[in-house]
Amino acid sequence: MNNTFNINRFGLLLKRQWLDFGKIYLISLVVLLGIVVGFYTYSIPSPLKDNNFDYDGNLDMRFRYPLFLILGFVFISIVASSYFNILGQKSRAILELMTPASVFEKFLAGVVYTSVISLFSYLLIFYLTDLAFVKYLNGHLDAFKGLLPNNAIVKPVETITHQVFNDEGYRKYCSYFFAFPFLITSIFLLGSVYFNRFHYIKTALSVMVFIGLASYLVVKLSIWLMEGKVASHHHFRKEDKDWILLLILLVTSIITLIMWTITYIRLKEKEV
């Protein structure tokens, strides 16, 4: 039997991890659903409200985008940060480390739960909630008649996924930022292994400090490089923007793989 990876042993490990992690995870999904429904209920257009329309005369559903990004970041980061937090409790950590599975299988199970299942669950809950409210609004468009200037027709609302996947610009930019959710989960998964207590807070503070230092160095380097030089106007061509976006995708993917590698090494050190 392969000591590094065995599909049957890995399947049993996933089932065992679900017994410990699954209950907390399901509760977090219920809380997530309540938050999304609450925001939609409060923010969707209503004939009783003012300012129901955006600048294009469509029912204003722009709140969905910051909600999707901010809530998504919070949810997947909390799930990732709580996965290996048991290793910070000595009595329970010994039992966890003695689980009959290889370090690679334990690490891979963590990636599956925090990067695949959590992300899929979030997208599914957000999509179903958005679909339900969009269908409700489209079924009650008559209530908004007469609220637009010149009695203009109120257009049906589209789901956020329909707008993204049917717009070439959205699809293109989303493809370049594909690795960002995995980067976030990889960072907080590493924090759950590295820190013994207050995993989420310490990881978040570490990320903030790193971003602050990196931003400071970039600004200082830019000032040093541009000092004494004559400014000239340069317009980015479409090809330049594509290369920049491709570079962002490559950098985030590489950093994600590095974070996963460090997590695996740290987990191996814990077991030793």
C-alpha positions in Angstrom: 0.0 0.0 0.0 1.3 3.5 -0.9 2.3 5.3 2.3 1.9 8.7 0.6 -1.6 8.5 -1.0 -4.2 5.8 -1.1 -7.6 6.6 -2.6 -9.5 4.3 -0.2 -7.7 5.6 2.9 -8.2 9.2 1.6 -12.0 8.6 1.2 -12.2 7.3 4.8 -10.2 10.3 6.0 -12.7 12.7 4.3 -15.6 10.9 6.0 -13.9 11.0 9.4 -13.0 14.7 9.0 -16.6 15.4 8.2 -17.7 14.0 11.5 -15.6 16.7 13.3 -15.6 19.5 10.8 -19.0 18.9 9.1 -21.2 20.0 12.0 -19.5 23.4 12.4 -19.4 23.8 8.6 -23.2 23.2 8.2 -23.9 25.7 11.0 -21.7 28.2 9.2 -23.7 27.6 6.0 -27.0 28.3 7.8 -25.5 31.5 9.2 -24.2 32.4 5.7 -27.7 31.9 4.2 -29.3 34.0 6.8 -26.8 36.9 6.2 -27.3 36.8 2.4 -31.1 36.6 2.7 -31.0 39.5 5.3 -29.0 41.7 3.0 -31.1 41.0 0.0 -34.3 41.6 2.0 -33.0 45.0 3.2 -31.4 46.2 0.0 -33.6 45.0 -3.0 -35.8 47.7 -4.7 -39.3 48.1 -3.3 -42.2 50.4 -4.4 -42.1 51.8 -0.8 -38.5 53.0 -1.2 -36.9 55.9 -3.0 -34.0 55.6 -5.4 -35.0 52.1 -6.8 -33.2 52.7 -10.1 -29.6 53.1 -11.2 -28.2 55.6 -13.7 -29.3 53.4 -16.6 -32.9 53.2 -15.4 -32.7 49.6 -14.3 -33.8 48.3 -10.9 -30.8 48.9 -8.7 -29.1 45.6 -7.7 -25.6 46.9 -7.5 -25.4 46.0 -3.8 -24.8 42.4 -4.9 -21.2 42.9 -6.0 -19.7 44.3 -2.8 -21.8 41.8 -0.8 -20.6 38.9 -3.0 -16.9 39.9 -2.6 -16.8 40.9 1.0 -19.0 38.1 2.4 -17.2 35.6 0.2 -13.8 36.7 1.6 -15.0 36.5 5.2 -16.7 33.1 4.8 -13.9 31.2 3.0 -11.2 32.7 5.2 -13.0 31.8 8.4 -13.6 28.2 7.1 -9.9 27.9 6.1 -8.7 29.4 9.4 -10.7 26.9 11.5 -9.8 23.7 9.7 -6.5 22.8 11.5 -7.2 24.8 14.7 -7.5 21.6 16.6 -3.7 21.3 16.4 -3.4 24.1 18.8 -5.0 22.0 21.6 -2.4 19.5 22.8 -4.9 16.9 24.1 -6.8 16.8 20.9 -3.9 17.4 18.6 -2.2 14.1 19.6 -5.3 12.2 18.6 -5.6 14.1 15.3 -1.9 13.5 14.4 -2.3 9.8 15.2 -5.0 9.4 12.6 -4.0 6.5 10.3 -3.4 8.6 7.2 -0.4 10.2 5.6 0.5 13.8 6.0 -0.2 14.4 2.4 -3.7 12.9 2.7 -4.4 15.1 5.7 -3.1 18.2 3.8 -5.1 17.3 0.7 -8.3 16.8 2.8 -7.8 20.3 4.2 -7.4 21.7 0.7 -10.6 19.9 -0.5 -12.7 21.2 2.4 -11.4 24.7 2.5 -10.7 25.5 -1.1 -13.1 23.3 -3.1 -16.1 22.5 -0.9 -16.3 25.9 0.9 -16.0 27.9 -2.3 -18.6 25.7 -4.2 -21.0 26.0 -1.2 -20.7 29.7 -1.1 -21.2 30.1 -4.8 -24.2 27.8 -4.7 -25.9 29.5 -1.7 -25.3 33.0 -3.2 -26.6 31.9 -6.6 -29.8 30.3 -5.3 -30.5 33.3 -3.1 -29.9 35.7 -5.9 -32.1 33.6 -8.3 -35.0 33.5 -5.8 -35.0 37.3 -5.3 -34.6 38.0 -9.0 -37.5 35.8 -9.8 -39.6 37.5 -7.1 -38.7 41.0 -8.5 -39.4 40.0 -12.1 -42.8 38.6 -11.0 -43.7 42.0 -9.4 -42.5 44.4 -12.0 -46.0 45.9 -12.3 -45.5 47.4 -8.8 -42.8 49.7 -10.2 -44.8 51.1 -13.1 -45.0 54.8 -13.2 -41.8 55.3 -11.0 -39.6 55.9 -14.0 -39.7 59.3 -15.9 -42.1 59.4 -18.9 -43.6 56.1 -17.7 -40.7 54.1 -19.2 -40.8 50.3 -19.1 -39.1 48.7 -16.2 -36.7 46.1 -17.5 -36.5 42.6 -15.9 -33.6 42.0 -13.5 -30.9 39.5 -14.5 -29.1 37.2 -12.0 -25.5 38.1 -11.2 -24.3 34.9 -12.8 -26.1 35.7 -16.0 -24.5 39.1 -16.1 -21.0 37.7 -15.5 -21.1 34.7 -17.9 -23.0 36.5 -20.7 -20.7 39.5 -20.8 -17.4 39.0 -22.5 -15.7 41.7 -20.4 -16.8 40.1 -17.1 -15.8 36.6 -18.2 -12.4 37.8 -19.3 -11.5 39.6 -16.1 -13.0 36.9 -13.9 -10.7 34.4 -15.6 -7.6 36.4 -14.7 -8.7 36.6 -11.0 -9.6 32.9 -10.8 -6.8 32.1 -8.3 -7.6 34.8 -5.8 -10.1 32.6 -3.7 -7.6 29.8 -3.6 -4.9 32.3 -2.5 -7.1 33.5 0.4 -7.9 30.0 1.6 -4.2 28.9 1.3 -3.1 31.8 3.5 -5.6 31.2 6.2 -5.2 27.4 6.0 -1.5 28.0 6.7 -2.4 30.3 9.6 -4.6 27.5 11.1 -1.5 25.2 11.2 1.1 27.8 12.1 -0.6 29.6 15.0 -1.8 27.7 18.1 -4.4 30.3 19.2 -6.4 33.1 17.7 -5.7 31.7 14.2 -7.9 34.1 12.3 -6.9 37.3 14.0 -3.2 36.6 13.9 -3.4 35.5 10.2 -5.4 38.6 9.3 -3.0 40.9 11.1 0.0 39.2 9.4 -1.6 39.7 6.0 -2.3 43.4 6.8 1.3 44.0 7.9 2.7 42.2 4.8 0.4 44.2 2.4 1.4 47.4 4.2 5.1 46.7 3.9 4.8 45.6 0.3 2.8 48.7 -0.6 5.3 50.9 1.2 8.3 49.3 -0.7 6.5 49.5 -4.0 5.7 53.2 -3.5 9.3 54.0 -2.4 10.7 52.0 -5.3 8.5 53.9 -7.7 9.5 57.2 -6.3 13.2 56.3 -6.5 12.9 55.1 -10.1 10.9 58.1 -11.3 12.8 60.8 -9.4 14.4 63.4 -11.7 12.7 62.0 -14.8 10.4 63.8 -17.1 6.8 62.5 -16.9 5.4 61.5 -20.2 1.8 60.4 -21.1 1.5 56.8 -21.9 -1.7 55.1 -22.8 -1.9 51.4 -22.1 -2.8 49.3 -25.1 -5.1 46.4 -24.9 -2.2 44.0 -25.2 -0.4 45.8 -22.2 -3.5 45.3 -20.0 -3.8 41.7 -21.0 -0.2 41.1 -20.0 -0.7 42.8 -16.7 -3.8 40.7 -16.0 -1.9 37.5 -17.0 0.9 38.5 -14.7 -1.6 38.9 -11.8 -3.0 35.4 -12.5 0.5 33.8 -12.6 1.7 35.6 -9.4 -1.4 34.7 -7.4 -1.2 31.1 -8.7 2.5 30.8 -7.7 1.9 32.3 -4.3 -1.0 29.9 -3.7 1.2 26.9 -4.5 3.9 28.3 -2.3 1.4 28.7 0.6 0.1 25.1 0.1 3.7 23.8 0.1 4.6 25.6 3.3 1.4 24.3 4.9 2.3 20.8 4.0 5.8 21.2 5.4 4.5 22.8 8.6 1.9 20.0 9.0 4.7 17.4 8.5 6.7 19.1 11.2 3.7 19.0 13.6 3.4 15.3 13.1 7.1 14.7 13.8 
